[in-house]
Amino acid sequence: LTARGMMEGLFDRDTAPGAMPEDLLQLDIPTLIVPGADGFHATSAARYFEECLKGSDYWDVPPDGQTGDTAPARVLDFLTSAGG
């Protein structure tokens, strides 16, 4: 029964699996959204979270621009701006 409930919760909608949109809309926490573009990470899912998470910070850089040279600095900038 538990597995069936989990399955139905993952596949009962057109949005990303996990928290319901109305739950995400209630959150007010610093969030850095890093989009992907491969078979596992759709850019549309990242945009969905950007819309649902109040005050989120969307890093609008294609995956090939998210490198060992650029990503650490971007994360540190985000943490600094978020008060961390």
Backbone as JSON Lines, residues from 0, in Angstrom:
{"i":0,"aa":"L","n":[0.81,-1.2,0.0],"ca":[0.0,0.0,0.0],"c":[0.86,1.26,0.0]}
{"i":1,"aa":"T","n":[1.93,1.26,0.76],"ca":[2.78,2.43,0.81],"c":[3.4,2.71,-0.56]}
{"i":2,"aa":"A","n":[3.9,1.68,-1.21],"ca":[4.51,1.85,-2.53],"c":[3.49,2.36,-3.54]}
{"i":3,"aa":"R","n":[2.26,1.85,-3.49],"ca":[1.22,2.3,-4.42],"c":[0.92,3.78,-4.18]}
{"i":4,"aa":"G","n":[0.81,4.18,-2.93],"ca":[0.55,5.58,-2.62],"c":[1.67,6.49,-3.11]}
{"i":5,"aa":"M","n":[2.91,6.04,-2.95],"ca":[4.05,6.82,-3.43],"c":[4.02,6.92,-4.95]}
{"i":6,"aa":"M","n":[3.72,5.81,-5.62],"ca":[3.67,5.81,-7.07],"c":[2.6,6.76,-7.57]}
{"i":7,"aa":"E","n":[1.43,6.71,-6.97],"ca":[0.34,7.58,-7.4],"c":[0.69,9.04,-7.15]}
{"i":8,"aa":"G","n":[1.42,9.32,-6.08],"ca":[1.83,10.68,-5.8],"c":[2.87,11.21,-6.77]}
{"i":9,"aa":"L","n":[3.64,10.31,-7.36],"ca":[4.67,10.72,-8.31],"c":[4.14,10.91,-9.72]}
{"i":10,"aa":"F","n":[3.08,10.2,-10.06],"ca":[2.62,10.2,-11.44],"c":[1.21,10.71,-11.62]}
{"i":11,"aa":"D","n":[0.71,11.49,-10.68],"ca":[-0.68,11.92,-10.75],"c":[-0.84,13.33,-11.31]}
{"i":12,"aa":"R","n":[0.21,13.9,-11.88],"ca":[0.13,15.28,-12.35],"c":[1.11,15.53,-13.49]}
{"i":13,"aa":"D","n":[1.03,16.73,-14.03],"ca":[1.89,17.1,-15.15],"c":[3.13,17.86,-14.71]}
{"i":14,"aa":"T","n":[3.28,18.1,-13.42],"ca":[4.43,18.84,-12.92],"c":[5.49,17.88,-12.4]}
{"i":15,"aa":"A","n":[6.59,18.44,-11.93],"ca":[7.68,17.63,-11.41],"c":[7.22,16.82,-10.2]}
{"i":16,"aa":"P","n":[7.7,15.58,-10.06],"ca":[7.34,14.79,-8.89],"c":[7.88,15.44,-7.62]}
{"i":17,"aa":"G","n":[7.19,15.2,-6.54],"ca":[7.63,15.76,-5.27],"c":[6.54,16.6,-4.65]}
{"i":18,"aa":"A","n":[6.94,17.7,-4.08],"ca":[6.0,18.59,-3.39],"c":[4.95,19.13,-4.36]}
{"i":19,"aa":"M","n":[3.77,19.34,-3.84],"ca":[2.68,19.91,-4.64],"c":[2.97,21.39,-4.9]}
{"i":20,"aa":"P","n":[2.53,21.92,-6.04],"ca":[2.78,23.33,-6.35],"c":[2.31,24.28,-5.26]}
{"i":21,"aa":"E","n":[1.14,24.01,-4.68],"ca":[0.63,24.91,-3.63],"c":[1.52,24.9,-2.39]}
{"i":22,"aa":"D","n":[2.21,23.78,-2.15],"ca":[3.16,23.74,-1.03],"c":[4.42,24.54,-1.36]}
{"i":23,"aa":"L","n":[4.9,24.41,-2.59],"ca":[6.08,25.17,-3.0],"c":[5.82,26.67,-2.95]}
{"i":24,"aa":"L","n":[4.62,27.08,-3.34],"ca":[4.27,28.5,-3.36],"c":[4.28,29.12,-1.96]}
{"i":25,"aa":"Q","n":[4.16,28.3,-0.93],"ca":[4.16,28.8,0.45],"c":[5.56,29.0,1.01]}
{"i":26,"aa":"L","n":[6.56,28.43,0.36],"ca":[7.93,28.52,0.87],"c":[8.52,29.89,0.62]}
{"i":27,"aa":"D","n":[9.32,30.35,1.54],"ca":[10.03,31.61,1.4],"c":[11.45,31.39,1.92]}
{"i":28,"aa":"I","n":[12.24,30.66,1.13],"ca":[13.61,30.33,1.52],"c":[14.54,30.64,0.34]}
{"i":29,"aa":"P","n":[15.77,31.03,0.62],"ca":[16.71,31.27,-0.48],"c":[16.92,29.98,-1.27]}
{"i":30,"aa":"T","n":[16.8,30.09,-2.58],"ca":[16.94,28.91,-3.43],"c":[17.71,29.28,-4.69]}
{"i":31,"aa":"L","n":[18.79,28.57,-4.96],"ca":[19.53,28.73,-6.2],"c":[19.09,27.6,-7.12]}
{"i":32,"aa":"I","n":[18.55,27.96,-8.27],"ca":[18.09,26.97,-9.23],"c":[19.12,26.9,-10.36]}
{"i":33,"aa":"V","n":[19.68,25.71,-10.54],"ca":[20.68,25.49,-11.58],"c":[20.05,24.57,-12.62]}
{"i":34,"aa":"P","n":[19.75,25.1,-13.82],"ca":[19.06,24.3,-14.82],"c":[19.98,23.26,-15.45]}
{"i":35,"aa":"G","n":[19.36,22.24,-15.98],"ca":[20.08,21.23,-16.74],"c":[19.43,21.11,-18.1]}
{"i":36,"aa":"A","n":[20.0,20.31,-18.94],"ca":[19.43,20.09,-20.27],"c":[19.94,18.76,-20.8]}
{"i":37,"aa":"D","n":[19.49,17.69,-20.17],"ca":[19.86,16.36,-20.64],"c":[18.68,15.43,-20.42]}
{"i":38,"aa":"G","n":[18.88,14.15,-20.55],"ca":[17.8,13.19,-20.42],"c":[17.2,13.1,-19.03]}
{"i":39,"aa":"F","n":[17.84,13.67,-18.05],"ca":[17.37,13.58,-16.67],"c":[16.96,14.92,-16.08]}
{"i":40,"aa":"H","n":[17.42,16.01,-16.66],"ca":[17.18,17.34,-16.09],"c":[16.65,18.27,-17.17]}
{"i":41,"aa":"A","n":[15.36,18.49,-17.17],"ca":[14.75,19.37,-18.17],"c":[14.8,20.82,-17.7]}
{"i":42,"aa":"T","n":[15.16,21.71,-18.61],"ca":[15.17,23.13,-18.28],"c":[13.78,23.58,-17.86]}
{"i":43,"aa":"S","n":[12.74,22.99,-18.44],"ca":[11.37,23.38,-18.08],"c":[11.09,23.09,-16.61]}
{"i":44,"aa":"A","n":[11.66,22.03,-16.06],"ca":[11.47,21.73,-14.63],"c":[12.13,22.81,-13.77]}
{"i":45,"aa":"A","n":[13.29,23.28,-14.19],"ca":[13.96,24.35,-13.44],"c":[13.12,25.62,-13.49]}
{"i":46,"aa":"R","n":[12.54,25.93,-14.65],"ca":[11.7,27.13,-14.77],"c":[10.44,26.98,-13.91]}
{"i":47,"aa":"Y","n":[9.91,25.77,-13.82],"ca":[8.74,25.51,-12.98],"c":[9.06,25.84,-11.52]}
{"i":48,"aa":"F","n":[10.21,25.39,-11.05],"ca":[10.6,25.69,-9.67],"c":[10.87,27.18,-9.48]}
{"i":49,"aa":"E","n":[11.41,27.82,-10.5],"ca":[11.62,29.27,-10.41],"c":[10.29,29.99,-10.2]}
{"i":50,"aa":"E","n":[9.26,29.53,-10.9],"ca":[7.94,30.15,-10.75],"c":[7.31,29.86,-9.39]}
{"i":51,"aa":"C","n":[7.53,28.68,-8.86],"ca":[6.88,28.27,-7.61],"c":[7.6,28.75,-6.35]}
{"i":52,"aa":"L","n":[8.89,28.96,-6.42],"ca":[9.66,29.31,-5.23],"c":[9.91,30.81,-5.18]}
{"i":53,"aa":"K","n":[9.25,31.45,-4.25],"ca":[9.31,32.9,-4.08],"c":[10.75,33.37,-3.89]}
{"i":54,"aa":"G","n":[11.17,34.33,-4.69],"ca":[12.5,34.91,-4.53],"c":[13.64,34.01,-4.93]}
{"i":55,"aa":"S","n":[13.36,32.96,-5.7],"ca":[14.43,32.06,-6.11],"c":[15.4,32.78,-7.05]}
{"i":56,"aa":"D","n":[16.6,32.27,-7.12],"ca":[17.65,32.82,-7.96],"c":[17.95,31.79,-9.04]}
{"i":57,"aa":"Y","n":[17.57,32.11,-10.28],"ca":[17.75,31.19,-11.41],"c":[19.07,31.51,-12.1]}
{"i":58,"aa":"W","n":[19.96,30.53,-12.16],"ca":[21.24,30.73,-12.83],"c":[21.05,30.41,-14.3]}
{"i":59,"aa":"D","n":[20.88,31.43,-15.1],"ca":[20.54,31.25,-16.51],"c":[21.8,31.07,-17.35]}
{"i":60,"aa":"V","n":[22.43,29.93,-17.14],"ca":[23.64,29.58,-17.87],"c":[23.46,28.16,-18.39]}
{"i":61,"aa":"P","n":[23.73,27.93,-19.69],"ca":[23.59,26.57,-20.21],"c":[24.54,25.61,-19.49]}
{"i":62,"aa":"P","n":[24.19,24.33,-19.47],"ca":[25.02,23.36,-18.75],"c":[26.5,23.39,-19.12]}
{"i":63,"aa":"D","n":[26.81,23.63,-20.39],"ca":[28.23,23.65,-20.75],"c":[28.96,24.87,-20.19]}
{"i":64,"aa":"G","n":[28.22,25.85,-19.69],"ca":[28.82,27.01,-19.03],"c":[28.91,26.85,-17.52]}
{"i":65,"aa":"Q","n":[28.37,25.76,-17.01],"ca":[28.41,25.46,-15.58],"c":[29.64,24.59,-15.32]}
{"i":66,"aa":"T","n":[30.75,25.23,-15.15],"ca":[32.02,24.5,-15.08],"c":[32.65,24.63,-13.69]}
{"i":67,"aa":"G","n":[33.75,23.94,-13.54],"ca":[34.52,24.04,-12.3],"c":[35.06,25.44,-12.08]}
{"i":68,"aa":"D","n":[35.15,26.22,-13.14],"ca":[35.62,27.6,-13.01],"c":[34.49,28.55,-12.65]}
{"i":69,"aa":"T","n":[33.27,28.3,-13.14],"ca":[32.16,29.24,-12.93],"c":[31.24,28.86,-11.77]}
{"i":70,"aa":"A","n":[31.01,27.58,-11.58],"ca":[30.01,27.14,-10.59],"c":[30.39,27.48,-9.14]}
{"i":71,"aa":"P","n":[31.61,27.21,-8.69],"ca":[31.91,27.53,-7.29],"c":[31.71,29.01,-6.96]}
{"i":72,"aa":"A","n":[32.14,29.89,-7.85],"ca":[31.97,31.32,-7.6],"c":[30.5,31.69,-7.57]}
{"i":73,"aa":"R","n":[29.7,31.09,-8.44],"ca":[28.27,31.4,-8.48],"c":[27.59,30.93,-7.19]}
{"i":74,"aa":"V","n":[27.93,29.75,-6.72],"ca":[27.34,29.24,-5.48],"c":[27.76,30.12,-4.29]}
{"i":75,"aa":"L","n":[29.02,30.51,-4.24],"ca":[29.47,31.38,-3.15],"c":[28.77,32.74,-3.19]}
{"i":76,"aa":"D","n":[28.58,33.29,-4.38],"ca":[27.84,34.55,-4.52],"c":[26.42,34.39,-3.99]}
{"i":77,"aa":"F","n":[25.78,33.27,-4.35],"ca":[24.42,33.02,-3.88],"c":[24.39,32.92,-2.35]}
{"i":78,"aa":"L","n":[25.3,32.15,-1.78],"ca":[25.32,31.99,-0.33],"c":[25.55,33.32,0.38]}
{"i":79,"aa":"T","n":[26.42,34.14,-0.17],"ca":[26.67,35.46,0.41],"c":[25.42,36.32,0.36]}
{"i":80,"aa":"S","n":[24.75,36.33,-0.79],"ca":[23.55,37.15,-0.93],"c":[22.4,36.62,-0.08]}
{"i":81,"aa":"A","n":[22.42,35.32,0.21],"ca":[21.36,34.71,1.02],"c":[21.65,34.84,2.52]}
{"i":82,"aa":"G","n":[22.78,35.41,2.84],"ca":[23.12,35.59,4.26],"c":[23.83,34.41,4.87]}
{"i":83,"aa":"G","n":[24.35,33.51,4.02],"ca":[24.99,32.31,4.54],"c":[26.41,32.41,4.54]}
